[in-house]
Amino acid sequence: MKKALISFITIWLTGIAVIFTVFSNIKTVEVDMVAINDALMSGDVPLSELLQQEHARMESERQSRDFKLQIFLYAYTGFIALAGALLFIYCEKNVLKPFRKLQGFARRIAAGNLDIPLEMDKSNLFGAFTESFDLMRVELNKARENERAADRSKKELVASLSHDIKTPVASIKAVTELMLVTAKHDKEIQQLETINAKAEQINSLITNMFHATLEELQALSVTLAEVPSTAVLGLVKSADYEEKVRGFSIPNCLINADLMRLQQVFDNIIGNSYKYANTEITATAKFDENHLVIEIADFGAGVSEEELPLILNKFYRGKNTESKSGYGLGLYISKYLLEQMSGDLQCENYKNGFKVKVFLQLAG
């Protein structure tokens, strides 16, 4: 840009100098008195005719001079116009257009659009700025993704901890209620009722926190690994703190699962059985094509046939849950987690009660 501007100014000053030189060297058209005097002395031509001839000559010289001057001025004006046009085209291509690109890029950044890169052209004046601005975009995009990942990680941690804390709280409530049945002293009963009330309060707060966090999460992370099927025995036993599951055994094999998430699944299933059936529970295991199927059945009333297809939906609660606390999330979360493990969860009524089938993918 600097070179182009210097060239234009040089051309303009040169033209001014040429015009000045031309005008300074213009000769004034004068009467040729010597020629007239010689003609008069010879007596061949009358004076009037001599004056007419001299006037014609002077007019011809003046017109010739003016024509040459006009040609020069037109040529110089055209040359300056062409130089100006070329300078404008140069500025448009190398200054104005890149600047408009930077303006558009700045508007996109301000609007939060960090995915569209800024085209880099190092040949123009803004080449270095272009590269610097695009590096800024890349770093801003990385920072935003890191912030999203950190925020998501925190939400997943809160959701996971909220859900996992519910199991020991439920155990505290169950043990407290059992102790209340056998307690005899008023002070002991009062203390146990206080513990039970506080446990219920904690459970309610945790459920609310989990509910709010889950609303903001699109997914709960699942990390798959090949684990022995016998690990499921420990998960079921951990969830069955009231020891209502009877005679559970499982064939030896390898499954693809996330044991932490699978623990949540069995906590939900067995916890629902405690809450809504409160009967003994049977658990069996069998193979079904590429899956190991764990069937957990109670002897409660089950759910109505019209509600059965709905109980796996988020926030859905059946008619038999009106007097029970909850948010209708347990089976929904369990099904989602199992699907992330390439498994499934199915619910059905059977002649003696309600059954939940957990499908776990076989490894290999």
C-alpha positions in Angstrom: 0.0 0.0 0.0 2.8 2.4 0.9 4.6 1.7 -2.4 1.4 2.2 -4.4 0.7 5.5 -2.7 4.2 6.8 -3.3 4.0 5.8 -7.0 0.7 7.6 -7.4 2.1 10.8 -5.7 5.2 10.6 -7.9 3.1 10.3 -11.1 0.9 13.3 -10.0 3.9 15.5 -9.1 5.7 14.5 -12.4 2.6 15.5 -14.3 2.4 18.8 -12.5 6.1 19.5 -13.4 5.5 18.6 -17.0 2.5 20.9 -17.2 4.5 23.7 -15.6 7.4 23.1 -18.1 5.0 23.0 -21.1 3.3 26.3 -20.1 6.5 28.0 -19.3 7.9 27.2 -22.8 4.8 28.3 -24.7 5.8 31.0 -27.1 3.5 34.0 -27.5 2.2 34.4 -31.1 3.5 37.8 -32.2 3.2 39.9 -35.4 6.2 39.4 -37.7 7.0 43.1 -38.2 10.1 42.4 -40.2 8.3 40.4 -42.9 5.6 43.1 -43.2 8.2 45.8 -43.5 10.0 43.9 -46.3 6.8 43.4 -48.2 5.9 47.0 -48.0 9.3 48.1 -49.2 9.0 45.9 -52.2 5.6 47.3 -53.0 4.3 44.1 -54.5 1.5 43.4 -51.9 -0.9 46.0 -50.5 -0.8 46.7 -46.8 -4.3 45.4 -46.1 -3.6 42.1 -47.7 -0.3 41.8 -45.8 -2.2 42.4 -42.5 -4.8 39.7 -43.4 -2.1 37.2 -44.3 -0.3 37.9 -41.0 -3.5 37.6 -39.0 -4.2 34.3 -40.7 -0.7 33.0 -39.9 -1.0 34.1 -36.2 -4.4 32.4 -35.9 -3.1 29.2 -37.4 -0.1 29.1 -35.0 -2.4 29.8 -32.0 -4.8 27.0 -33.0 -1.9 24.6 -33.5 -0.5 25.5 -30.1 -3.9 25.2 -28.3 -4.6 21.8 -30.0 -1.3 20.4 -28.9 -1.9 21.7 -25.3 -5.4 20.1 -25.3 -4.0 16.8 -26.4 -1.4 16.9 -23.7 -4.0 17.8 -21.0 -6.4 15.1 -22.1 -3.6 12.5 -22.2 -2.4 13.6 -18.7 -5.9 13.6 -17.2 -6.6 10.1 -18.6 -3.3 8.9 -17.3 -4.0 10.3 -13.8 -7.5 8.8 -13.9 -6.1 5.4 -14.9 -3.5 5.6 -12.1 -6.3 6.6 -9.7 -8.5 3.6 -10.8 -5.6 1.2 -10.5 -4.9 2.6 -7.0 -8.5 2.2 -6.0 -8.6 -1.4 -7.3 -5.4 -2.1 -5.4 -6.8 -0.6 -2.2 -10.1 -2.5 -2.7 -8.3 -5.8 -3.1 -5.6 -5.4 -0.5 -7.1 -3.1 2.1 -10.8 -2.7 2.0 -11.8 -6.3 1.2 -9.5 -7.9 3.9 -10.8 -5.3 6.4 -14.4 -6.2 5.6 -13.4 -9.9 6.2 -12.0 -8.9 9.6 -15.2 -7.0 10.4 -17.3 -10.1 9.5 -15.0 -12.3 11.5 -15.3 -10.0 14.5 -19.1 -10.1 14.3 -19.1 -13.9 14.2 -16.8 -14.1 17.2 -19.0 -11.7 19.1 -22.0 -13.9 18.2 -20.2 -16.9 19.6 -19.6 -18.6 16.2 -16.1 -20.0 16.6 -16.3 -22.8 14.0 -15.7 -20.8 10.8 -12.0 -20.1 10.2 -10.8 -16.8 8.8 -9.2 -17.1 5.4 -5.6 -16.3 5.5 -3.8 -14.3 2.7 -0.3 -13.4 3.7 0.2 -11.4 0.5 -2.0 -8.5 1.7 -1.4 -5.9 4.4 -3.6 -7.8 6.9 -2.0 -11.2 6.4 -0.2 -11.3 9.7 -3.3 -9.9 11.5 -5.4 -12.5 9.7 -3.3 -15.4 11.0 -3.2 -13.9 14.5 -7.0 -13.4 14.6 -7.6 -17.0 13.5 -5.2 -18.3 16.1 -7.3 -16.3 18.6 -10.4 -18.0 17.3 -8.8 -21.5 17.7 -7.8 -20.8 21.3 -11.2 -19.3 22.2 -12.8 -22.4 20.7 -10.5 -24.7 22.7 -11.3 -22.7 25.9 -15.0 -22.9 25.3 -14.8 -26.7 24.7 -12.7 -27.1 27.8 -15.3 -25.1 29.8 -18.1 -27.2 28.5 -16.2 -30.4 29.3 -15.5 -29.2 32.8 -19.1 -28.1 33.3 -20.4 -31.4 32.0 -17.9 -33.3 34.2 -19.1 -31.4 37.3 -22.8 -32.1 36.4 -22.1 -35.8 35.9 -20.3 -36.0 39.2 -23.2 -34.3 41.0 -25.7 -36.6 39.3 -23.6 -39.7 40.0 -22.9 -38.8 43.7 -26.6 -37.8 44.2 -27.8 -41.1 43.0 -25.2 -43.2 44.8 -25.8 -41.5 48.1 -29.5 -42.6 47.9 -28.6 -46.2 48.5 -26.9 -45.8 51.9 -29.5 -43.3 53.0 -32.2 -45.9 52.1 -30.3 -48.4 54.2 -30.2 -46.0 57.2 -33.9 -45.5 56.9 -34.6 -49.2 56.7 -32.4 -50.0 59.7 -33.9 -47.1 61.7 -37.5 -48.3 60.9 -36.5 -51.8 62.1 -35.0 -50.4 65.3 -38.2 -48.3 65.9 -40.2 -51.6 65.9 -38.1 -53.0 68.7 -37.4 -49.8 70.6 -39.0 -49.6 74.1 -37.8 -46.3 75.7 -39.3 -43.0 74.7 -36.0 -41.2 74.4 -34.6 -44.0 72.2 -37.8 -43.8 70.0 -37.5 -40.0 69.7 -33.9 -40.3 68.7 -34.6 -42.9 66.1 -37.5 -40.9 64.7 -35.2 -37.9 64.4 -32.6 -40.0 62.5 -35.4 -41.3 60.3 -36.7 -37.8 59.6 -33.2 -36.4 58.8 -32.5 -39.4 56.5 -35.8 -38.6 54.7 -34.8 -35.0 54.4 -31.4 -35.9 53.0 -33.1 -38.3 50.6 -35.5 -35.6 49.4 -32.7 -33.0 48.9 -30.5 -35.5 47.0 -33.4 -36.5 44.8 -34.1 -32.8 44.0 -30.5 -32.2 43.2 -30.3 -35.2 41.0 -33.5 -34.3 39.3 -32.2 -30.7 38.5 -28.8 -32.0 37.4 -30.3 -34.6 35.1 -32.4 -32.0 33.3 -29.2 -30.3 32.3 -27.3 -33.4 31.2 -27.8 -34.9 27.7 -26.1 -38.1 28.8 -24.5 -39.9 31.7 -21.1 -41.2 30.7 -20.5 -45.0 30.6 -17.1 -46.6 30.5 -17.2 -50.2 29.2 -14.9 -53.0 30.2 -14.9 -56.8 30.1 -15.8 -58.0 33.5 -16.7 -61.5 34.9 -20.4 -62.2 35.2 -19.8 -63.2 38.9 -19.3 -59.5 39.7 -23.1 -59.1 39.2 -23.6 -61.3 42.3 -21.9 -58.6 44.4 -23.9 -55.8 42.8 -27.2 -57.5 43.5 -26.1 -58.3 47.1 -25.1 -54.7 47.6 -28.5 -53.4 46.4 -30.4 -56.0 48.4 -29.7 -54.5 51.9 -33.0 -56.0 53.2 -31.9 -59.5 52.0 -35.1 -60.3 50.1 -33.4 -61.8 47.0 -33.6 -65.6 47.2 -31.3 -68.2 45.6 -29.5 -66.1 43.0 -26.8 -67.8 40.9 -25.2 -66.9 37.6 -23.2 -68.8 34.9 -19.6 -67.9 34.5 -18.9 -65.7 31.4 -17.5 -62.3 30.4 -19.8 -59.3 29.9 -19.3 -55.8 28.6 -20.4 -53.5 31.4 -19.6 -50.5 33.6 -19.9 -51.9 37.1 -20.5 -48.5 38.7 -23.4 -47.8 36.4 -24.6 -51.4 36.6 -24.8 -50.9 40.4 -27.1 -48.0 39.8 -29.3 -50.2 37.7 -29.7 -52.9 40.3 -30.2 -50.3 43.0 -33.1 -48.8 41.1 -34.7 -52.1 40.3 -34.4 -53.7 43.7 -35.3 -50.3 45.4 -38.5 -50.2 43.3 -39.4 -53.7 44.4 -38.9 -52.7 48.0 -41.0 -49.6 47.6 -43.9 -50.9 45.6 -44.1 -54.7 46.3 -42.3 -55.3 49.6 -42.2 -59.0 49.0 -39.5 -61.6 48.5 -37.5 -61.3 45.3 -36.3 -64.0 42.9 -33.4 -63.5 40.6 -32.3 -65.8 37.8 -29.8 -65.7 35.0 -29.8 -67.2 31.5 -28.3 -66.7 28.1 -30.3 -65.2 25.2 -28.3 -65.0 21.9 -25.5 -62.4 22.6 -26.8 -61.4 26.0 -26.8 -62.6 29.6 -30.3 -61.9 30.9 -30.9 -61.2 34.6 -34.5 -61.6 35.6 -35.6 -59.9 38.9 -39.1 -60.7 39.9 -41.3 -59.8 42.9 -44.7 -60.9 44.0 -46.4 -57.6 44.1 -49.4 -56.3 42.2 -47.4 -55.1 39.2 -48.7 -52.4 37.0 -51.8 -52.1 34.8 -51.4 -53.3 31.2 -52.1 -49.8 29.8 -49.4 -48.3 32.0 -46.7 -51.0 31.3 -45.4 -49.4 28.0 -45.1 -46.0 29.8 -43.2 -46.9 33.0 -39.8 -46.6 31.2 -40.5 -43.0 30.2 -38.8 -40.1 32.0 -40.9 -38.8 35.0 -43.7 -41.2 34.4 -45.2 -42.7 37.6 -48.0 -45.2 37.7 -51.3 -45.0 39.6 -50.0 -47.3 42.3 -47.3 -44.8 43.3 -49.4 -41.9 44.6 -48.5 -42.6 48.2 -44.9 -43.2 47.5 -42.1 -40.6 47.0 -40.2 -40.5 43.8 -39.8 -38.7 40.5 -40.2 -41.5 37.9 -36.5 -41.5 36.9 -35.2 -44.9 38.2 -36.2 -47.2 35.4 -35.7 -44.5 32.8 -32.0 -44.0 33.9 -31.5 -47.8 34.2 -32.7 -48.4 30.6 -30.5 -45.5 29.3 -27.4 -46.8 31.1 -28.0 -50.4 29.8 -28.4 -49.1 26.2 -25.1 -47.4 26.5 -23.6 -50.8 27.4 -25.3 -52.3 24.3 -27.9 -54.0 26.5 -31.5 -53.3 27.3 -34.1 -53.3 30.1 -37.6 -54.7 29.8 -40.5 -54.9 32.2 -43.5 -57.2 32.2 -46.3 -58.5 34.4 -46.4 -62.2 35.1 -48.9 -64.4 36.9 -47.3 -64.0 40.3 -46.2 -60.3 40.2 -43.8 -58.0 38.3 -40.6 -58.8 36.5 -37.7 -56.8 35.2 -35.2 -58.2 32.6 -31.7 -56.8 32.5 -29.9 -57.6 29.2 -26.1 -57.5 29.4 -24.0 -58.0 26.3 -21.6 -60.9 26.3 -17.9 -60.0 25.7 -16.2 -61.2 22.6 
